[in-house]
Amino acid sequence: MVRLSARDQEMLDGVHGGGPQFAMSILVRMADLYGASELMDISQAHIDSTIYLGDATLEFAERLAGLGARVAVPTSLNVSGVDECGWKEWSVSPEWAAKAARQMLAYERMGAAPTWTCAPYQTRMRPFFGQQIAWGESNAIAFANSVIGARTERYPDLLDICCAITGRVPAVGLHLVEHRAGQMLLRLIDIPAALQRDDQFFAVLGHLVGKLAGDRIPVIDGIVVSPAEDHLKAMSAAVASSGRVALFHIVGVTPEAPTLDAAFHGRTPEQTIDIRIADLREARRELTTADGRELDMVILGSPHFSLAEFSVLAPLVAGRAKHSRVKFLITSGRFMKEQAEQSGVLAPILAFGAQITLDTCILASPMLPPEIRLLMTNSAKYAYYAPSLLNTRVTFGSLADCVESAVEGCVVRDESLWQ
Amino acid sequence: MAVITARPIVAGDAEGVALVSDDAISFWGGYDFKTGTIIDVHHSLNGVSAAGRILAVPFSKGSSTTTAVLLEAVRAGTAPAAILTTGVDSFFALASIVAGMMYGTAFPVLALEPADFGHLSTGMRLTITADGRIRESHGDPR
């Protein structure tokens, strides 16, 4: 049984009100099944429970808010189920919009910051190296642990908010340095720098690594380029879609892997797998589930599009117009769109014919009309989930491929680096 | 199949027909809670209904929203009757615990040794008891 502090026990006994009591009773049961001997403090949380699915998620949120629960630490909120300002332009039903908005309100009432993004690490709520946090959202968990070196377990919906309300987590797993060592070695063999610089590379690598890693912590050796943050973001989303990776190390790139030895804490890998260019080609092929060149929509922004990504896209589309037959949608957060607007990079993107959906995405909000069946994206996460969740087929390509395809009105891909 | 003794992560009784896969699963993007059907196009059980079945998968993967989808499935009456994994899977256990608190309908979640997991196969009728024992049922199927 987990040993509780006096304050933990008070919460469990209801001394601090019904909200903390409800949250602590869940947390204590989880601590016991994790095998935790005690709880520990966190100083930040990110809540994935915001995603409205149906009556159960709404009832859970309103139950907590109704009990007067308040978050005890600075807390950001993940995507919601609706773009409050833009949903009427899409196929969202008024009932869905109303209930998703009620769920948003419940989490705001608990005192969380209305960030409404799946890339909270690109807001002012970004955690720091070594910070103990409780994060939900699989891509954000992988990014926070791997790229920043903050410490979070893989928190599921319904538990993340309990951690935020109590300010406590079971002292287990990735919160503890000794459990952050790499377990398997993935060696890149003869992967040219030109390919590593391609903007699809890290998403494709992530898709492959997620499948190979299973429930182990992978260490990737052989990266010779300095990846942009958004490439590591794409990789984080990919490894946590095809797999359950909550922490990966890249030797010479991520903060806990200055050397191979450091990544493994001096231990020997349980397993070593070589990754060759043929494996990456196959992984890239898997991300494309469409055949043929027909195209209904280009979709960008899973995880949510960043200011840097808006800035890369702007010159690609400036002075051009997308084909009238194809939609071009970018999903992002309200904070990021504001910045893109202020820095001037949004205007050419809107002039191109792009639409922006805020605070949610096509996977979390039932917004796509049924006639949209064929998508193109540079996101491995969209490519992975859209066929199952939306009954669509997807072509995966680079950002430039997505733009060229939108202009042509059909799929165009530059295959030169991948053949 | 000999009787398997598993670790009850969330203890309880259940009976049903086993649905077994070596593929990990994300319920978000993998389970339609309105029907109880597995909808992950990458999964070996794609298209199969798991409602009321005893679902055996090695572990959960992917989205954090797996727990919320499973809670919706419990509320909608489309959840598996029990979930068996190798090792402790906190996602499935959490969904069951919260379902118990919200709706009084927790379902058993059991952790098996990998070798025992290997003895399960789809179509077996299984009985699970709160002590963590898993037996093949005999007599009249319900």
Chai-1 contact restraints between the chains, C-beta under 6 A:
chainA,res_idxA,chainB,res_idxB,connection_type,confidence,min_distance_angstrom,max_distance_angstrom,comment,restraint_id
A,R29,B,I97,contact,1.0,0.0,6.0,A-B,restraint_1
A,L33,B,I9,contact,1.0,0.0,6.0,A-B,restraint_2
A,L33,B,A93,contact,1.0,0.0,6.0,A-B,restraint_3
A,D48,B,S64,contact,1.0,0.0,6.0,A-B,restraint_4
A,I51,B,T65,contact,1.0,0.0,6.0,A-B,restraint_5
A,L53,B,A68,contact,1.0,0.0,6.0,A-B,restraint_6
A,L53,B,E72,contact,1.0,0.0,6.0,A-B,restraint_7
A,G54,B,E72,contact,1.0,0.0,6.0,A-B,restraint_8
A,A56,B,L71,contact,1.0,0.0,6.0,A-B,restraint_9
A,A56,B,E72,contact,1.0,0.0,6.0,A-B,restraint_10
A,A56,B,R75,contact,1.0,0.0,6.0,A-B,restraint_11
A,T57,B,A68,contact,1.0,0.0,6.0,A-B,restraint_12
A,G136,B,S64,contact,1.0,0.0,6.0,A-B,restraint_13
A,E137,B,S64,contact,1.0,0.0,6.0,A-B,restraint_14
A,S138,B,S63,contact,1.0,0.0,6.0,A-B,restraint_15
A,S138,B,S64,contact,1.0,0.0,6.0,A-B,restraint_16
A,P156,B,S64,contact,1.0,0.0,6.0,A-B,restraint_17
A,P156,B,T67,contact,1.0,0.0,6.0,A-B,restraint_18
A,P156,B,F91,contact,1.0,0.0,6.0,A-B,restraint_19
A,P156,B,L94,contact,1.0,0.0,6.0,A-B,restraint_20
A,D157,B,S64,contact,1.0,0.0,6.0,A-B,restraint_21
A,D157,B,T65,contact,1.0,0.0,6.0,A-B,restraint_22
A,D157,B,T67,contact,1.0,0.0,6.0,A-B,restraint_23
A,D157,B,A68,contact,1.0,0.0,6.0,A-B,restraint_24
A,L158,B,T67,contact,1.0,0.0,6.0,A-B,restraint_25
A,L158,B,L94,contact,1.0,0.0,6.0,A-B,restraint_26
A,L158,B,V98,contact,1.0,0.0,6.0,A-B,restraint_27
A,L159,B,L94,contact,1.0,0.0,6.0,A-B,restraint_28
A,D215,B,F59,contact,1.0,0.0,6.0,A-B,restraint_29
A,S241,B,G62,contact,1.0,0.0,6.0,A-B,restraint_30
A,G243,B,K61,contact,1.0,0.0,6.0,A-B,restraint_31
A,R244,B,K61,contact,1.0,0.0,6.0,A-B,restraint_32
A,Y385,B,G29,contact,1.0,0.0,6.0,A-B,restraint_33
A,P387,B,V41,contact,1.0,0.0,6.0,A-B,restraint_34
A,S388,B,G29,contact,1.0,0.0,6.0,A-B,restraint_35
A,S388,B,I39,contact,1.0,0.0,6.0,A-B,restraint_36
A,S388,B,D40,contact,1.0,0.0,6.0,A-B,restraint_37
A,S388,B,V41,contact,1.0,0.0,6.0,A-B,restraint_38
A,L389,B,G29,contact,1.0,0.0,6.0,A-B,restraint_39
